[in-house]
């Protein structure tokens, strides 16, 4: 008896909801702060909130999900989620969510 043909693994990718925006980390600034180029054309100074600080490790050129601050203007935001696998990033590119970014990851 042979093995059944393998089916591709089901991939659940978190998409932006509400005020959330996709972005790419441009530069680490120290601590939990970083400069992020968002897909709405703005460059924001973002931080990792305390509840995620020890669990979320972010490097340059990582694709992240940002929630802009309501009070601090549109120039700052919080990192809500990091896309960990290349398959998630490829899915976002294929569906057209990352079409505004010219850089290669």
C-alpha positions as CSV (number, residue, x, y, z in Angstrom):
1,X,0.0,0.0,0.0
2,X,1.4,3.4,-1.0
3,X,1.1,6.7,0.7
4,X,-1.7,8.9,-0.2
5,X,-0.6,12.0,-2.2
6,X,0.4,14.9,0.1
7,X,-1.9,17.8,0.2
8,X,-0.4,21.3,0.8
9,X,-0.6,22.4,4.3
10,X,-3.4,24.8,5.1
11,X,-1.9,28.3,5.7
12,X,-3.8,30.9,7.8
13,X,-2.4,34.3,7.2
14,X,-3.5,37.3,9.4
15,X,-4.7,40.1,7.3
16,X,-5.0,43.8,8.3
17,X,-8.2,44.6,10.0
18,X,-9.6,48.0,11.0
19,X,-6.9,50.6,11.3
20,X,-4.0,48.1,10.9
21,X,-1.4,48.6,8.1
22,X,1.2,46.4,6.6
23,X,4.8,47.6,6.7
24,X,8.5,46.7,6.4
25,X,11.0,47.3,9.1
26,X,13.6,49.8,7.7
27,X,15.9,50.3,10.7
28,X,16.2,49.2,14.3
29,X,16.7,52.2,16.6
30,X,17.4,50.4,19.9
31,X,15.2,49.2,22.7
32,X,11.9,48.2,21.2
33,X,11.7,51.0,18.7
34,X,12.1,50.9,14.9
35,X,11.5,52.8,11.7
36,X,8.8,51.1,9.5
37,X,7.9,51.9,5.9
38,X,4.1,51.4,5.8
39,X,2.1,50.5,2.7
40,X,0.1,53.7,3.0
41,X,3.2,55.6,2.0
42,X,4.1,56.9,5.4
43,X,7.3,56.1,7.4
44,X,6.4,55.6,11.1
45,X,8.4,55.3,14.3
46,X,7.0,52.1,15.8
47,X,7.5,50.3,19.1
48,X,6.8,46.8,20.3
49,X,4.2,47.0,23.1
50,X,5.2,45.5,26.5
51,X,2.9,42.5,26.2
52,X,4.8,41.3,23.1
53,X,8.3,42.6,23.9
54,X,9.9,39.3,25.0
55,X,8.0,37.1,22.5
56,X,8.4,39.2,19.3
57,X,11.9,39.5,17.8
58,X,12.0,41.8,14.8
59,X,14.9,42.4,12.3
60,X,15.3,44.7,9.4
61,X,13.3,43.8,6.2
62,X,10.7,41.9,8.3
63,X,7.1,42.3,7.2
64,X,5.0,43.5,10.2
65,X,1.5,44.6,10.9
66,X,1.3,48.1,12.4
67,X,-1.5,49.8,14.3
68,X,-1.1,53.6,14.1
69,X,-1.6,55.6,17.2
70,X,-4.7,57.7,17.5
71,X,-3.4,60.4,19.7
72,X,0.3,60.7,18.8
73,X,-0.5,61.6,15.2
74,X,0.0,59.4,12.2
75,X,3.8,59.3,12.6
76,X,3.9,56.7,15.3
77,X,2.5,53.2,15.8
78,X,2.7,49.8,17.5
79,X,3.9,46.6,16.0
80,X,1.0,44.1,16.4
81,X,2.1,41.1,14.5
82,X,5.2,39.8,12.6
83,X,4.9,37.5,9.5
84,X,7.3,34.7,10.4
85,X,7.5,32.4,7.4
86,X,8.4,33.1,3.8
87,X,5.1,31.3,2.8
88,X,3.1,34.0,4.6
89,X,5.0,36.8,2.9
90,X,4.6,35.0,-0.5
91,X,0.9,34.7,0.1
92,X,0.6,38.5,0.8
93,X,2.6,39.3,-2.4
94,X,0.5,36.9,-4.5
95,X,-2.8,38.4,-3.2
96,X,-1.5,42.0,-3.9
97,X,-1.2,43.2,-0.4
98,X,2.5,44.0,-0.8
99,X,2.4,45.4,-4.3
100,X,3.6,48.9,-3.2
101,X,6.9,47.6,-2.0
102,X,9.6,47.4,-4.6
103,X,12.3,45.9,-2.4
104,X,13.2,42.3,-2.5
105,X,13.1,40.4,0.8
